[in-house]
Amino acid sequence: MLKIHTLPLGLYQTNCYIVHQDGDPHCIVIDPGYQPETILDCLDEQGLTLDAILLTHGHFDHVGAVRLLTAETDCRVFLCQDDLSMPPEMTAGPLYYTDTYGEGSQVEAAGISVSVLHTPGHTPGSVCLLAEGCMFSGDTLFAGSCGRTDLPGGDSSAMKASLHRLSQLTENYRVFPGHGESTSLAEEKRYNPYLR
């Protein structure tokens, strides 16, 4: 069973997720945007070793702690290469990664199998990550809302198509978004106007 530690970090309270199998000392980190020392402290407290960082997209508030974490842990970093086209003011400089993934990719790390859905709209390379009944939706889907598309690299018609795709999924995923509270896909299908 997955254990998920949520750390809302930085000015934008970006959700960083530390994910591991119950009883397994290896973990993945999703979207470490800020405060690498806070993330490292949490790993220490939990007795966890970081195997991989998975990024839902390349905006600066989701990737800001990547370089320091990799310097400390030598872990792999996964990113959808479509986000390499974004202007540097959106990514706070060149994006650091060791591996790319995209639609249909499977990542095996820390004893966790993660499936990748390409869900562009917020950025060209936005992805949702699926693992054991959980969806890490980045800034594609929020509780009651969706990500903005008015920033460089945003595309409202792509976002509409991505949200429609999520609305067609049959499994009731627990949804862990890039900002704000967690929710469920069934809840969002019922109440989120962007999924109707």
Secondary structure, 3 states (H helix, E strand, C coil): CEEEEEEEECCCCEEEEEEEECCCCEEEEECCCCCHHHHHHHHHHHCCEEEEEECCCCCHHHHCCHHHHHHHHCCEEEECHHHHHCCHHHHCCCCCCCEECCCCCEEEECCEEEEEEECCCCCCCCEEEEECCEEEEECCEECCEECCCCCCCCCHHHHHHHHHHHHCCCCCCEEEECECCCEEHHHHHHHCHHHC
